[in-house]
Amino acid sequence: MSDLFHNHPGGALCSIANGGETQAGLLQALPIIFENTLVVAFFVLTIMLLVEYANTLWPDQGRLIANRSRFMQYLICSLLGTLPGCFGVFAVVTFYTHRMVSLGALVAASIATSGDEAFVMFAINPLLALVLHVLLFVLAMGSAYLVDHFRSFSPAYCEDMVIHHHERPKNNGWDRMLGRIRTAFKLRLILIAVHVSFFTLLITGNLGHSHDSWLLNLGLFVVALLSFFVLIEAPAHFLQEHFLHHIVRKHAPRLIFWTFVAYVTIQVVFDSVWLQDLVRQNPVTTMIVAVLVGLIPESGPHIIFFSMYQAQQVPFAVLLASSIVQDGHGLLPMLSHSLRQFAMVKAINAILGLLAGFMFLGLGVMLENLLGLVLGGLG
């Protein structure tokens, strides 16, 4: 899936002044862009299927946080934040509005999370996504202590908030499984056929780019096996309401759109010498733009900066600042609770994002080389 960043059609970079060549290069790359977009989207939707199903199996585990120490609150909330998707941060918002965790713990979760974009990041570059999430987790823990040091524990209590629970499968026996297979049989058959075809083409290298790493192929096989089990075992209601109506209808269009925009953006930057120079020569401006974009409570725009770093168009400081500020849809429940507290958390994250970004930008080449060594060692 990263072929677009390294072997894009058109070869050498061309000047934006030659508009015809730039347009031709983009048109040439469109088939690869569409293919990579669909591969990433399908893989992400598969991971979201697994996460959603796990959430129906263990819906109340997060409640164990209620009577923990501050350190354990920070640890658990940061871990919930690092989980791909937004339900981990949704849980922390619920804890906060019920006076179960501090503001620092909420900030920690919002910093650690990448929302639904985490699925895309791990699909595009798993090693970079892993290193970034580990760093975000460490920064989230430190930020939680810092925030609570300057602000006392005083979240507003929400009397009327209702926590919705999904159904939990009650019987995993073979008889129960066979009975479920008979329900929504045509839907299961279609989903399984598409699922098997996709992963077969992906693992064999006939879709996307070929995978030379046996570890990556093993990971794809495990994901394929687990999702195949879910498609067979899950209740018909889960497949119809949770997967089709929620995950596919709600997330797929936005996911495909922003992934496509990210790939097109990188292609345009690749084919535009003046844009490359503008971004590289103005990292501070680019970082401020990344932070402002991160304030939008929306999953998708952050992928552009992740992709630009992947393509070596922006320094890591820009990606880090963007990652700290953005939280996907994680804080949206706060809007219905308190607009002021939503804005306060966003403002805190923006300040922390700029501080961390400028620090990493100041350290510059040393950190870039260190990150390169880490990614090279893991690869």
C-alpha positions in Angstrom: 0.0 0.0 0.0 3.0 2.3 0.3 4.0 1.9 -3.4 2.3 5.1 -4.2 4.8 7.0 -2.0 7.9 5.4 -3.6 7.1 4.2 -7.1 4.3 6.5 -8.2 3.6 6.8 -11.9 5.4 9.5 -13.8 8.9 8.8 -12.5 10.9 12.0 -11.7 9.3 15.0 -10.0 8.0 17.6 -12.4 7.4 21.3 -11.9 3.9 22.6 -11.1 4.7 25.2 -13.7 4.2 22.5 -16.3 0.6 22.0 -15.5 0.0 19.4 -18.3 2.7 17.1 -16.9 1.4 17.4 -13.4 -2.2 16.7 -14.4 -1.0 13.8 -16.6 1.0 12.4 -13.6 -2.1 12.5 -11.4 -4.3 10.9 -14.0 -1.7 8.2 -14.5 -1.6 7.5 -10.7 -5.4 7.4 -10.3 -5.8 3.6 -10.9 -3.1 3.0 -8.2 -4.8 5.6 -5.9 -8.2 4.0 -6.3 -6.8 0.5 -5.7 -4.8 1.5 -2.6 -7.8 3.5 -1.2 -10.1 0.5 -1.5 -7.5 -1.9 0.0 -7.0 0.4 3.0 -10.7 1.0 3.4 -11.6 -2.7 3.2 -8.8 -3.7 5.7 -9.9 -0.9 8.1 -13.5 -1.9 8.0 -12.4 -5.5 8.8 -10.5 -4.3 11.8 -13.5 -2.2 12.9 -15.7 -5.3 12.6 -13.4 -7.1 15.1 -13.2 -4.2 17.5 -17.0 -3.7 17.4 -17.6 -7.4 18.1 -15.1 -7.4 20.9 -17.0 -4.4 22.4 -20.2 -6.4 22.3 -18.5 -9.3 24.2 -17.0 -7.2 26.9 -19.1 -4.0 27.2 -18.5 -3.2 30.9 -14.8 -3.9 31.5 -14.0 -0.2 31.6 -16.1 0.3 34.8 -13.3 -1.3 36.8 -11.6 2.1 36.7 -14.0 3.8 39.1 -12.0 3.4 42.4 -8.5 3.3 41.1 -5.6 5.6 42.1 -4.7 8.6 39.9 -1.8 6.6 38.3 -4.1 3.8 37.4 -6.7 6.2 36.1 -4.1 7.8 33.8 -2.8 4.4 32.8 -6.2 2.9 32.0 -7.5 6.0 30.2 -4.3 6.3 28.2 -4.6 2.6 27.2 -8.3 3.1 26.3 -7.2 6.0 24.2 -4.6 4.0 22.3 -7.2 1.5 21.2 -8.1 2.0 17.5 -11.5 3.6 17.0 -13.3 6.1 19.2 -15.2 3.8 21.7 -12.3 3.9 24.2 -12.4 7.7 24.4 -16.2 7.6 24.5 -15.9 5.4 27.6 -13.5 7.9 29.2 -15.8 10.8 28.4 -18.6 8.8 30.2 -16.3 8.2 33.2 -15.4 11.9 33.3 -19.0 13.2 33.2 -19.8 10.7 36.0 -16.9 12.0 38.2 -15.1 8.8 37.9 -11.9 10.2 36.4 -10.1 13.5 36.4 -9.7 16.1 33.7 -6.1 15.0 33.3 -7.2 11.4 32.6 -9.6 12.7 29.9 -6.8 14.7 28.3 -4.6 11.7 28.4 -7.2 9.6 26.5 -7.7 12.4 23.9 -3.9 12.7 23.3 -3.3 9.0 23.1 -6.1 8.3 20.6 -6.0 8.5 16.9 -9.7 7.6 16.5 -10.7 5.7 13.5 -7.6 7.0 11.7 -5.5 4.6 13.7 -6.9 1.7 11.6 -5.8 3.5 8.4 -2.4 4.4 9.9 -1.7 0.8 10.9 -2.9 -0.4 7.5 -0.5 2.1 5.6 2.6 1.8 7.8 2.3 -0.5 10.9 5.8 0.2 12.3 5.4 4.0 12.1 1.9 3.8 13.6 3.2 1.6 16.4 6.1 4.0 17.3 3.8 7.0 17.1 1.2 5.4 19.4 3.8 4.4 22.0 5.2 8.0 22.0 1.6 9.4 22.3 1.0 7.0 25.2 4.0 8.3 27.1 3.1 11.9 26.4 -0.5 11.3 27.4 0.7 9.9 30.8 2.9 12.9 31.4 0.3 15.4 30.3 -2.3 13.9 32.7 -0.1 14.7 35.6 0.7 18.2 34.3 -3.0 19.1 33.7 -4.2 17.8 37.1 -1.3 19.6 38.8 -2.8 23.0 37.6 -6.5 22.1 37.8 -8.3 20.3 40.6 -10.5 17.2 40.1 -13.9 18.8 39.4 -15.7 17.4 36.4 -19.4 18.4 36.2 -21.7 15.5 37.0 -24.2 14.4 34.3 -27.3 12.9 35.8 -29.1 12.2 32.6 -26.4 10.4 30.6 -27.6 7.0 29.4 -25.0 4.3 28.7 -26.1 2.0 25.9 -25.0 -1.6 25.9 -24.8 -4.0 23.0 -26.0 -7.5 23.1 -23.6 -10.1 24.4 -23.6 -13.5 22.8 -24.8 -16.0 25.4 -23.8 -19.3 23.9 -20.8 -20.0 21.8 -21.5 -23.8 21.3 -21.5 -25.4 17.9 -25.3 -25.9 17.9 -25.7 -22.2 18.6 -23.2 -21.3 15.9 -24.9 -23.5 13.3 -28.2 -22.0 14.2 -26.9 -18.5 13.7 -25.4 -19.4 10.3 -28.9 -20.3 9.1 -30.1 -16.7 10.0 -29.3 -14.1 7.4 -27.7 -16.9 5.4 -27.5 -14.9 2.1 -25.9 -11.9 3.8 -23.3 -14.1 5.5 -22.6 -15.9 2.2 -22.0 -12.6 0.4 -19.8 -11.1 3.2 -17.7 -14.3 3.5 -17.2 -14.5 -0.3 -16.1 -10.9 -0.5 -13.9 -11.4 2.6 -12.2 -14.6 1.4 -11.6 -13.1 -2.1 -10.1 -9.9 -0.6 -7.7 -11.5 1.8 -6.6 -14.1 -0.7 -5.7 -11.4 -3.3 -4.0 -9.3 -0.6 -1.9 -12.1 0.9 -0.9 -13.4 -2.5 0.2 -10.0 -3.6 -2.4 -9.7 -6.4 -4.0 -6.7 -4.7 -2.1 -3.8 -3.4 1.6 -4.4 -3.2 3.4 -7.7 -2.5 4.3 -8.4 1.1 7.9 -9.7 1.5 7.5 -9.9 5.3 6.4 -13.3 6.6 5.4 -11.5 9.8 3.0 -9.1 8.0 1.5 -12.0 6.0 1.0 -13.9 9.3 -0.7 -10.8 10.7 -3.0 -10.6 7.7 -3.8 -14.3 8.0 -4.7 -13.9 11.7 -7.0 -10.9 10.9 -8.6 -12.8 8.1 -9.2 -15.9 10.3 -10.7 -13.8 13.2 -12.9 -11.8 11.0 -14.1 -15.0 9.2 -15.0 -16.4 12.6 -17.0 -13.3 13.4 -18.9 -13.4 10.1 -19.9 -17.0 10.9 -20.6 -16.7 14.6 -22.0 -13.2 15.1 -25.8 -12.8 15.4 -27.7 -11.6 12.4 -28.6 -8.4 14.3 -24.9 -7.6 14.8 -24.1 -8.1 11.1 -27.1 -6.0 9.9 -27.2 -3.2 12.5 -23.6 -3.0 13.9 -21.6 -3.8 10.8 -23.7 -2.8 7.7 -25.8 0.1 9.2 -23.2 1.5 11.6 -19.7 0.6 10.4 -20.2 0.4 6.6 -22.8 3.1 6.1 -21.5 5.6 8.7 -17.7 5.1 8.5 -17.0 3.7 5.0 -17.8 6.8 2.9 -15.8 9.2 5.2 -13.0 6.6 5.4 -12.8 6.2 1.6 -13.0 10.0 1.0 -10.2 11.0 3.4 -7.9 8.1 2.3 -8.4 9.1 -1.3 -7.7 12.8 -0.4 -4.5 11.8 1.4 -3.2 9.8 -1.5 -4.1 12.5 -4.0 -2.4 15.1 -1.8 0.8 13.1 -1.7 0.7 12.6 -5.5 0.2 16.3 -6.1 3.1 17.2 -3.7 5.3 14.6 -5.4 4.6 16.2 -8.7 4.9 19.8 -7.5 8.5 21.0 -6.8 7.3 24.3 -5.5 4.9 22.7 -3.0 7.6 20.4 -1.7 9.9 23.4 -1.2 7.1 25.4 0.5 6.3 22.6 3.0 9.9 21.8 3.7 11.0 25.4 4.1 8.1 26.4 6.3 7.7 23.6 8.9 6.5 26.0 11.6 3.6 27.2 9.4 2.8 23.6 8.4 2.8 22.6 12.0 0.4 25.4 13.0 -1.9 24.4 10.1 -1.7 20.8 11.3 -2.7 21.8 14.9 -5.6 23.9 13.6 -6.8 21.0 11.4 -6.5 18.8 14.5 -9.1 20.9 16.3 -11.8 19.7 14.0 -13.7 16.8 15.7 -13.6 14.7 12.6 -11.8 11.5 11.6 -9.8 11.8 8.4 -7.8 15.0 7.9 -5.0 13.8 10.1 -4.2 11.1 7.6 -2.9 13.7 5.2 -0.1 14.6 7.7 0.6 11.0 8.4 0.9 10.3 4.7 3.1 13.4 4.1 5.5 12.3 6.8 5.5 8.8 5.3 6.4 10.4 2.0 9.2 12.5 3.8 7.5 15.8 2.9 7.2 17.1 6.5 9.3 16.6 9.7 8.1 14.3 12.4 7.3 17.3 14.6 4.4 18.2 12.3 3.0 14.6 12.5 3.4 14.6 16.3 1.7 17.9 16.9 -1.2 16.9 14.7 -1.5 13.5 16.5 -1.6 15.1 19.9 -4.4 17.6 19.0 -6.7 15.4 16.9 -8.9 12.8 18.5 -11.3 11.8 15.7 -14.8 11.7 17.0 -13.7 10.8 20.5 -14.7 14.1 22.2 -18.0 14.6 20.4 -20.0 13.3 23.4 -18.6 16.2 25.3 -20.4 18.7 23.1 -23.8 17.4 24.4 -22.5 17.7 27.9 -20.5 20.9 28.0 -19.3 23.0 25.1 -17.0 24.9 27.5 -15.3 21.8 28.7 -15.0 20.4 25.2 -13.3 23.7 24.1 -11.1 23.6 27.2 -9.8 20.0 26.4 -9.2 21.0 22.8 -7.3 24.1 23.8 -5.1 22.2 26.3 -4.3 19.6 23.6 -3.5 22.4 21.1 -1.1 24.0 23.6 0.5 20.6 24.4 0.7 19.8 20.7 2.5 23.0 19.8 4.9 22.6 22.8 5.8 19.1 21.8 6.0 20.0 18.1 8.3 22.9 18.7 10.5 20.8 21.0 10.8 18.0 18.5 11.4 20.6 15.7 14.2 22.2 17.7 15.9 18.8 18.3 15.5 18.3 14.5 17.9 16.0 12.7 18.9 14.1 15.9 15.4 12.9 16.5 14.7 12.2 12.8 17.8 10.0 12.7 16.9 8.2 15.9 13.3 7.6 14.6 14.8 6.3 11.4 17.0 3.9 13.3 14.1 2.7 15.4 11.9 2.1 12.4 14.8 0.4 10.6 15.5 -1.9 13.5 11.8 -2.9 13.8 11.6 -3.5 10.1 
